[in-house]
């Protein structure tokens, strides 16, 4: 009786071509996130403070004690300035991240997606939600300062974590929504994709104060958008959520 061979045994071992493809896609997505973060950092620096205090309020308090009315005007004008500048900066960040990650999706899927449509939708959605995120971040900071205990120099750590988490949750939702609307997928898949990208962005935002506190003690994380000096703080603040969102997008593309 002839010896029967097992056809399965005769097949060559399946190489990790698919695994290699996934790793390459994740690496490209993470790189795109880092590149988007660095570009966003530079763009914010170039934009600078678009909105400034009115001339009559800019020098208020130097050499004299302002009246209660002038003090109230100064507080209101400063809040308005901070909200508008943060909205502009985060709008730019959302647009840049949206454009960068749209290229990741288009490169991964290759067919069935219009690159122009994907880039347009993700850029607009990212910019819109980024603008909202910037304004919300300033609002959270304002509420936190109003409720600070007497003698405290900064908001509690949990408020700082909440502030950064919320900013990047909103921005991530915008990018996720843009990707969902820009490609052919079911509404359930669109919803899931939007939520996942928003949540991983939130995780990156939440990690920023923790990582900064451990590795970059000079970085002030108490504001919604870290100060320009030292640059490492703002770069880290942009990079952490970008890499997390990039990995999620690369994995699901």
C-alpha positions as CSV (number, residue, x, y, z in Angstrom):
1,X,0.0,0.0,0.0
2,X,1.6,3.3,-1.1
3,X,2.6,5.7,1.6
4,X,0.2,8.6,1.8
5,X,1.6,12.0,2.5
6,X,-0.1,14.8,4.4
7,X,-0.6,17.6,1.9
8,X,-0.5,20.1,4.8
9,X,2.9,18.9,5.8
10,X,4.2,19.3,2.3
11,X,3.2,22.9,2.2
12,X,6.0,25.4,2.8
13,X,5.7,27.2,6.2
14,X,3.8,30.4,6.0
15,X,6.1,33.2,6.4
16,X,5.1,36.2,8.4
17,X,4.4,38.3,5.3
18,X,1.2,39.6,6.8
19,X,2.8,40.3,10.1
20,X,5.6,42.1,8.3
21,X,3.0,44.1,6.4
22,X,1.2,45.1,9.7
23,X,4.5,46.1,11.3
24,X,5.5,48.2,8.3
25,X,2.1,49.8,8.4
26,X,2.3,50.6,12.1
27,X,5.8,52.0,11.7
28,X,4.7,54.2,8.9
29,X,1.6,55.4,10.9
30,X,3.7,56.1,13.9
31,X,6.3,58.0,11.8
32,X,3.5,60.0,10.2
33,X,2.3,60.9,13.7
34,X,5.8,62.1,14.8
35,X,6.2,64.0,11.6
36,X,2.7,65.6,12.0
37,X,3.7,66.5,15.6
38,X,6.9,68.2,14.6
39,X,5.2,70.1,11.8
40,X,2.5,71.2,14.2
41,X,5.1,72.4,16.7
42,X,6.7,74.5,14.0
43,X,3.4,75.8,12.6
44,X,2.3,76.9,16.1
45,X,5.6,78.8,16.5
46,X,5.2,80.5,13.2
47,X,1.6,81.5,13.8
48,X,2.4,82.9,17.2
49,X,-0.2,84.9,19.1
50,X,-2.6,86.1,16.5
51,X,-4.9,87.8,19.1
52,X,-3.3,90.2,21.6
53,X,-4.6,92.4,24.3
54,X,-5.9,95.8,23.4
55,X,-3.3,98.6,23.7
56,X,-5.1,100.3,26.6
57,X,-5.1,97.0,28.6
58,X,-1.7,95.6,27.7
59,X,0.1,97.9,30.1
60,X,-2.5,97.9,32.8
61,X,-1.2,97.3,36.3
62,X,2.4,98.4,35.6
63,X,3.2,101.2,38.0
64,X,-0.4,101.5,39.3
65,X,-3.1,99.5,40.8
66,X,-6.0,99.1,38.3
67,X,-9.5,99.8,39.3
68,X,-11.9,96.9,39.8
69,X,-13.6,97.8,36.5
70,X,-10.3,97.8,34.6
71,X,-9.2,94.6,36.4
72,X,-12.5,92.9,35.2
73,X,-11.9,94.1,31.7
74,X,-8.4,92.8,31.7
75,X,-9.5,89.4,33.0
76,X,-12.2,89.2,30.3
77,X,-9.9,90.3,27.5
78,X,-7.1,87.9,28.6
79,X,-9.6,85.0,28.6
80,X,-10.9,86.0,25.2
81,X,-7.3,86.2,23.9
82,X,-6.3,82.8,25.3
83,X,-9.4,81.1,23.9
84,X,-8.9,82.5,20.4
85,X,-5.2,81.7,20.3
86,X,-5.7,78.2,21.6
87,X,-8.5,77.6,19.1
88,X,-6.3,78.8,16.2
89,X,-3.3,76.7,17.3
90,X,-5.3,73.5,17.9
91,X,-7.3,74.0,14.7
92,X,-3.9,74.0,12.9
93,X,-2.8,70.9,14.8
94,X,-6.0,69.1,14.0
95,X,-5.7,70.0,10.3
96,X,-2.1,68.8,10.1
97,X,-2.8,65.5,11.9
98,X,-5.9,64.9,9.8
99,X,-3.9,65.4,6.6
100,X,-1.0,63.2,7.8
101,X,-3.2,60.3,8.9
102,X,-5.4,60.5,5.8
103,X,-2.2,59.6,3.8
104,X,-1.7,56.6,6.1
105,X,-5.2,55.3,5.4
106,X,-4.9,55.8,1.7
107,X,-1.5,54.1,1.6
108,X,-2.7,51.2,3.6
109,X,-6.0,50.6,1.6
110,X,-4.7,51.7,-1.8
111,X,-8.0,51.1,-3.6
112,X,-11.5,52.2,-3.0
113,X,-10.6,55.6,-1.5
114,X,-10.3,58.9,-3.1
115,X,-7.1,60.5,-1.8
116,X,-8.5,64.0,-2.4
117,X,-11.7,63.3,-0.6
118,X,-10.0,61.6,2.3
119,X,-7.5,64.5,2.8
120,X,-10.2,67.1,2.5
121,X,-12.6,65.5,4.9
122,X,-10.0,64.6,7.6
123,X,-8.3,68.0,7.3
124,X,-11.6,69.9,7.7
125,X,-12.9,67.7,10.5
126,X,-9.5,67.7,12.3
127,X,-9.4,71.5,12.1
128,X,-13.0,71.9,13.3
129,X,-12.6,69.6,16.3
130,X,-9.2,70.9,17.0
131,X,-10.6,74.5,17.3
132,X,-13.2,73.2,19.7
133,X,-10.5,71.3,21.7
134,X,-8.4,74.4,22.1
135,X,-11.3,76.5,23.4
136,X,-12.5,73.8,25.7
137,X,-9.0,73.4,27.1
138,X,-8.8,77.1,28.1
139,X,-12.3,76.9,29.6
140,X,-11.3,73.9,31.8
141,X,-8.2,75.8,32.9
142,X,-10.4,78.9,33.7
143,X,-12.9,76.8,35.8
144,X,-10.0,75.1,37.6
145,X,-8.4,78.3,38.5
146,X,-11.6,79.8,39.8
147,X,-12.0,76.8,42.1
148,X,-8.5,76.6,43.4
149,X,-8.0,76.4,47.1
150,X,-6.6,79.5,48.8
151,X,-2.8,79.4,48.7
152,X,-2.6,76.9,45.9
153,X,-0.2,77.7,43.0
154,X,-1.7,75.3,40.4
155,X,-4.7,73.1,39.7
156,X,-4.9,69.6,41.2
157,X,-3.2,66.9,39.2
158,X,-6.4,65.2,38.4
159,X,-7.7,68.4,36.8
160,X,-4.6,68.7,34.7
161,X,-4.9,65.1,33.5
162,X,-8.6,65.7,32.7
163,X,-7.7,68.9,30.8
164,X,-5.1,67.3,28.5
165,X,-7.2,64.1,28.1
166,X,-10.3,66.2,27.0
167,X,-8.3,68.3,24.6
168,X,-6.9,65.2,22.8
169,X,-10.1,63.2,23.1
170,X,-11.9,66.0,21.1
171,X,-9.1,66.3,18.6
172,X,-8.9,62.6,18.1
173,X,-12.7,62.3,17.6
174,X,-12.4,64.9,14.8
175,X,-9.6,63.0,13.1
176,X,-11.4,59.7,13.5
177,X,-14.7,61.2,12.2
178,X,-12.8,62.6,9.2
179,X,-11.3,59.2,8.4
180,X,-14.6,57.5,8.9
181,X,-16.5,59.8,6.6
182,X,-13.7,59.9,4.0
183,X,-13.7,56.2,3.3
184,X,-16.2,53.6,2.2
185,X,-17.4,51.8,5.4
186,X,-20.6,51.0,7.3
187,X,-22.0,53.5,9.9
188,X,-21.2,51.1,12.7
189,X,-17.6,50.8,11.6
190,X,-17.4,54.6,11.2
191,X,-18.7,55.1,14.8
192,X,-16.3,52.5,16.2
193,X,-13.3,54.0,14.3
194,X,-14.1,57.5,15.5
195,X,-14.5,56.4,19.1
196,X,-11.3,54.3,19.1
197,X,-9.1,57.1,17.7
198,X,-10.6,59.6,20.1
199,X,-9.9,57.3,23.1
200,X,-6.3,56.6,22.1
201,X,-5.8,60.3,21.6
202,X,-7.2,60.8,25.1
203,X,-4.7,58.2,26.5
204,X,-1.8,60.1,24.9
205,X,-3.0,63.4,26.4
206,X,-3.4,61.8,29.8
207,X,0.1,60.4,29.7
208,X,1.7,63.8,28.8
209,X,1.7,65.3,32.4
210,X,2.9,62.0,33.8
211,X,5.8,61.5,31.3
212,X,6.7,65.2,31.4
213,X,6.8,65.1,35.2
214,X,9.2,62.1,35.2
215,X,11.5,62.8,32.3
216,X,11.2,66.6,31.8
217,X,10.8,68.3,35.2
218,X,11.3,71.7,33.7
219,X,8.2,71.4,31.6
220,X,5.1,73.1,32.9
221,X,2.0,71.0,32.1
222,X,-0.5,73.0,34.0
223,X,-1.7,74.9,30.9
224,X,-3.8,73.4,28.1
225,X,-1.0,74.2,25.6
226,X,2.5,73.9,27.1
227,X,4.8,77.0,26.9
228,X,7.2,77.3,24.0
229,X,10.2,77.1,26.4
230,X,11.4,74.4,26.8
231,X,10.5,73.1,23.4
232,X,10.6,69.5,24.6
233,X,7.4,70.1,26.5
234,X,5.3,71.1,23.5
235,X,6.9,68.5,21.3
236,X,6.1,65.8,23.8
237,X,2.6,67.1,24.2
238,X,2.0,66.8,20.5
239,X,3.9,63.6,19.9
240,X,2.4,61.3,22.5
241,X,-1.2,61.6,21.2
242,X,0.0,61.6,17.6
243,X,1.8,58.3,18.0
244,X,-1.1,56.6,19.8
245,X,-3.6,57.8,17.2
246,X,-1.2,56.8,14.4
247,X,-0.8,53.3,15.8
248,X,-4.6,52.9,16.1
249,X,-5.1,54.1,12.6
250,X,-2.4,51.9,11.1
251,X,-3.7,48.9,12.9
252,X,-7.3,49.3,11.7
253,X,-6.5,50.5,8.1
